Amino acid sequence: MSKLVEPHGGEGLKALLEPPVERARELSRAEGLKKVPMTSRETSDLLMMAMGAYTPLQGFMGEADWRGASVDMKLENGVFWPIPITLSCNQDLADQIHIEEEVALVGVEDGAVMAIMQVTEKYTPDRNLECEHVYRTRDTAHPGVQKVLQQGETNLAGPVTCLSEGDYPEKYPELYIRPAQARAMFQDNGWSQVAAFQTRNPMQRAHEHLVKIAIEVTDGVFIHQVLGKLKPGDIPADVRTQAIQAMIDNYFVPGTVIQAGYPIEMRYAGPREALLHALIRQNFGCSHLIVGRDHAGVGDYYGPFDAHHIFDSLWVGALETQALKIDITFFCNKCYGMATGKTCPHGDEDRIHISGTEQRAMLSRQTDVPLEFSRPEVIEILRNYYRGLEDC
């Protein structure tokens, strides 16, 4: 019997991807249905439902669930859910779609059919309400707010039958691990307490330190990186994967970490997104989520430890997966080693802090990155990537 945490919602994993045998028939049937184009974020959410990462959702949210997730972090049935998962379209298209009608959901870039949805509801959401509660701002400079305000006027809701996982399984054959597969891997390793480490950047030594702290208090760590759309200037997933693997191969005990990726698109919702990341990792079988400084944040919209504090606001039973809260990490010249704000008594003048933006600038200028900040094997892979950009 598995000792891993149960999937969210208490009813087992709900992977919505149709079995291969039925997929061809359903794709043929979808060609005769009205087409609803999805944004990149909506496509990402669909893929998360396909693999079971959004268990217990069975489709895009209706108005009651949208409002509950936005305001109270609860679905209509009382199940915890911190961020709305919705599908929008323009008013003209919405007017052509009838309740209980089936529609085909298509990718915005190539128009390929991704799913069939039975439309059970149409509604006009209050976008400002969603932004104020989920993102804590209506500032259009916030990338998540910008996405919400650019959506179509009407939301369509209903259960989905997923017919495609896009090119992720082929593009990342060893990295694209679904929740059921991850659970099997954890059990094969004899892990019951598993910490997830969320990343959208190549790991530097502060990240390495976070993961090693987690290894000390759990059976293993699931290094789980974002494969979906990121901000301009972020390191591509294939380069990031090589850099992370170089760190794993050279600086971790074999059998203590698993590297994987998943197709989520970042919302940069800070504390609310930290909760969503924990919920997702519960579905993957992780008992803990490493939450460091400014988890899933952007700019100055959130305090450095707001993502720590929001876990304390949850009611009993909301989530099984817990936050493994760790202070800001860095190399201290006086301690002569990695430390955190809780373990190092020295000031900023003795600490090596380099932001992702600063590291990218160093790499693009081909200037030295301190070895106290990043491992040489990682630096070399990133340096080669930036050299390639210059040659283009």
N, C-alpha and C positions, 0 to 999 in steps of 0.2 A: 504494500500500500504506500502511495506517495506521501512524503512528509512535507512537500512543498505547499506554499500558500494556495488557497483555492482561487480559481478565476473570479473576477469581480461579478457581483450579482448573485452568486451562489447557485447557478444552474449549469455550470460547465462551460467550456469554450464554445463560442458561436462563430465559427469561420463561415463566411457567407459566399465563398467561392464555389461555384457549381462544379460537380465532379466532371472530369475530362470527357466522359462518354456523352453527357448531355450538353456540353458546351457548344459543339458545332451546330446542333439542332436549334438551340436557343439563339445563337448568333444569327442564324439564317432567319429566324422568326423576327428578331429585332430589326432587321432591315425594313420591315413593313410598318414599323412604329414611328411615331413622331420623335424627332431627335432633340434632346436637351443638352446643350454644350456645358461642360463643367470648367471651372477655373482650375488652375494648378493646385490650389489648396483643397478644393472639393474633390479633385481626382485623388489627391493624397489621402483624404479622409476615406474615400471609397476603398482604396487599397488597404488601409488599416482595418476596415470592416471585413474585407475579403480574407485576410490572414487570421482574423480572430482577435486582433490586438485591441479592438474597441468593444469587446464583450462587456455587457450583454446587448448592445445596440443591434437592431435588426434592419436599420435603415436610417434615413435622414429624419431629423426631429420635427415633430409637429409643434404647434404654437405653445401648448402647455409645457412640453419638455424644453423648448427653446427658452421660454420665460423662466422656468424653474432653474435650468442650468445657469442662466445669466445672473439671476438675482439671488437664489438660495442655494445654488450648487446641488440641486436635487431634481431628479426626474419626477414626473407626475406620480409615479408609483413609490416615491420615497427613496429610490436608489441614488447614491451619491454620484454626481457628474459635474465637473467644475467648469467646462467650456462648451458652448453650443456646437453641435455638429449639424450643419444645415446645408441645403442646396437652394440656390437662387436662380431666377431667370427673369428676363424682361417682361413687362406687363403684356405686351402683344402676344408673346408665346404662351404665357400663363392663361390668357383668355381663350386660347384655342384648345386647352387641355381640360378634360372633364374629370370629375372625381370618379375614382375606381378605374380610370383608363391606365393602361400600361404605356410607358414611354421608354425609349432607349437613351441611356446616358453615354455621351461621347466625349472623348478627350478634346480639349480646346485646340491643341496644336495640330493633330493629325486627323481628327474627326473619326477615329476608330471607336467602335462600340465597346464600352467597358462593362455595362450592366443593363439590366432591365429593372425598372422601378414601377410599382403599382402606386399611383398617386391617390392617397387617401385624404389629403388636405392641402389647401392653398391658403396662405395668409401673408399679411404685410407686417413684418417685424419693425420694431422701433430700434433702428440702428444706433441711435444715440444712447439709449438705455443699455444696449449690449456693450458698447464701448466703455461707458462709465463704470459698469460693474466688472466686466472682464479685464479690461486694460487699465482701468482707473484714470482714463484720460480720453478726451475727444480730439486731441491734437493730431491733425492729419500728417504731421511729420513722423508719427509713430507708425512703423511698417504694418503692424497688425491692424491698427485703426484704419489705415489707408485701405487695406484689403476689404475690411468690413463695409466701409462707405462706398466702395466701388462695386459692390454686389448689385445684382438686379433688384427691382422693386419688390418682387414676390418670392416667397419661399415655397417650395414644393416639398411635401413630406410623404413618406411611405416606405414600406419594406423594399429591399433591393436583393436581386440575385446577381452576384458578381460573375462576370464571364472572362475577365482578364486580369492579370497582374502586371500588365505592361511589359517592359523589357528588363525589369529588375532581376528576375531569376536567372536570365541568361547573362546579364551584364555583371552580376555579382553572385556567381554560382556558389561560392563558399561562404559568402557573407550574409546572403539573404536567408535568414533563419526565421521561420514562423513560430508562434508561441508553442504549438504542440511539439515541434522539433526541439525547441530550447528546453522544454520541460523534460523531454526524453534524454537530452544530453546531460542535464543536471543530475538526473537520477542515475545515469550510467557512471557519472563521476562520483556518486555517493554524496552529492551536495543536497542539503535540506535548507540551509541558511545561505542565501545568495544575494549579494549586493549588486545593483546595476549602476554603471557609470555612464551617464548621458554625455555625449560630446558631439560638437559640430566643428571642432578644430583639431589639428594634430596635437598629440599630447606632449606637453613639456614637463619639466621636472616637478612642478607644483601638482599637476594632474597625476603624475606617477606616484607622488607622495600620498595623495588622497586615496588612490586605489590600494596602495600598500597598507594604509591604515585599515581599510575595509577588509583586506585579506586577513589581517590579524584577528578580526572579531567575527568573521563569517567563514564558510567553507570555500568560497570562491567568488570571483567578480566577473560579471557579464559586462564587458566593455561594449557599449551599444551606441553606435554612431548614426547620425542623421544621413540618410541617403536622398531625402527629398530636397526641394528647392531651398536655397540659402540666400543670403544677402550678396550683392555684387562685391567682388574682391575676396570672398571666402575661398579657402583651399578646396579644390574638387575632391570628391569622395575617393577616387582611385588613388590619388596622391596621398591623401590622409591615411588611407588604409595601409599603404606601404610604410609610411612613417610610424604608425602605431605598431605594426607588426615588427618593425625593426627594434622598437623599444621592448616589446614583449620578448622577442627572441634573445635579447642581450641583457635584460635587467629584471626579468621575472622568473621565479621558480616554475619549471614546467608543471602544467596541470592546475595552476592556481587562477588562471584567467581564460576566458573565451572571448574572442572578438567577433562581433556580429554587426549587422546594420538593418535599418528598417525605413520604410518609405514616407515617414512623416515630413510635413513641411512646417518649419518653425513659424510660430505666431508671435514670438517675443513678448508673451503675456506675463513674464515674470512669475510672481507667486502662484497665480492660477494655472500657469503652464507647468509649474513644478508639481502641482497636484495631479494634473493630467498625466505627466510622465510617470508618477508613482502608480497611478491606476493602470496604465499600460503595462508597467513592469510587473504588477500583480498578475496580469493575464499571462505574462511570459514565465511566471513562477518565481519571481524574485521577492524575497522577504524584505529587502531594504533598497532604497534609492539614495545614492550619495548626493547630498545637497550642499554645495559649497557657497562661495560668495556670488551674489547676483545671478542666481540660477535662471536661465532663459530670459534674462533681462536685455534691455537695449537702452543706450543713452543714460539719462538720469531720471527715468520715470519711476524707478523703484529703489528703495533703500537696499544696501548691500546684503542684509539678512532678512528681508521681508519674506523670502521664500522659506526661511527657517520658521518664522513666526506663524505663517498661515497654517502649518500642520497642527499647531496647538489649538486652532479654532474649530477643528473638526469634532463632530459628535462621535460617541462610542459606536464602533461598527461601521463607520463610513468607509474605511480602507483597512485592509490587512497589511499591506506594504507600508513600512514605516520609513521616515526620513532618517538617514544617518547624517546628522548635522555636523559639519566640520568648518572650522574658522578659516579665514584667509591663509593661504600657504605660500611659502617663499623660501629662498636660500638666505640665511643670515651669515654674514661674514664673521661676526663675533662668536656666534654659536658654532660656526664652521660646519654647517649642515642644514638640511631641510627642517623647517619648523612651521608652526602655526601661530596665529595671534594669541592663542591660549598657552603656548609653551615657550614663546620667546619674549624675554623682558626688554629687548633692545629696541631702539628707535628706527625710523624709516631710513636714516642715513646708513644703517648697517644692513639693510635688507635690499635684495635685488628683486625689483618689481619691473616686469616688462609686459606691456599689454600685447594682445594679439596684433593690434594695429602697428605698434612699434616693431614687433618682430617681423612682420611682413615688410615694413619699410627697410629694416636692416638687410633682409634677404634680397629684396629687389635692388638695393644699392651695393650688394655683395660686400657689406661690412661684417665684421665679426659679431657673432652672437655669443654672449658669455656661456661657457660650459656649465656654470652654476645654474643657468636658466634652462638649457636644453641639452639633450644628449647629442654627442657628435654624429652618431649614425642617423639620427632624426634630422639634424641640421643639413647633412649632406644631401639627403633625399629632397628636402625642401629647396635647397640651393639649386639643385639640378632642375627642379621645376621652374624656378624663377629665371634661370639661364635660358630655358626653352622659350619663355615668354618674350625675352629680349630678342631671340632669334626670329620670332614670327614677324 
